[in-house]
Amino acid sequence: MSARSAGPRPLVIAVIPDLLFATRVGETARGAGIELVQASLAELATRIAGRRPDRVVVDLTTPDAAATIAALRARPGLADLPIVGFYPHVDDALRRSALAAGATHVLPRSAFTTRLAAVLAGAFP
């Protein structure tokens, strides 16, 4: 038995409305031995209450993404939850709003995609 299978797999909750990109993220997570749960912003708090994830990934183009990040940060016990957001590199306002709301790491979508396996595993730039 490998060390990887000795305990529960890391859990990542992802808010990625783009079905094709969500599928790519899911395949990468599966290949890395990471449990990935897809959720909408509305479902995020409920999913986290069920089992605290190791990190949350949010597509910042999702309406109300920054407000949801801020709401998570306001909940007891979630101040240190790693939240990674990604955005189109041409929309710096999304980056700024996510950082102001409490996102831990914010990457342009191209950098997020390039580093996808590492980001899902918790290795941040």
Secondary structure, DSSP 8 states (H G I E B T S, - for coil): --GGGSS---EEEEE---HHHHHHHHHHHHHTT-EEEE--HHHHHHHHHHS--SEEEEETTSTTHHHHHHHHHHSTT-TT--EEEEE-TT-HHHHHHHHHHT-SEEEEHHHHHHTHHHHHHT---
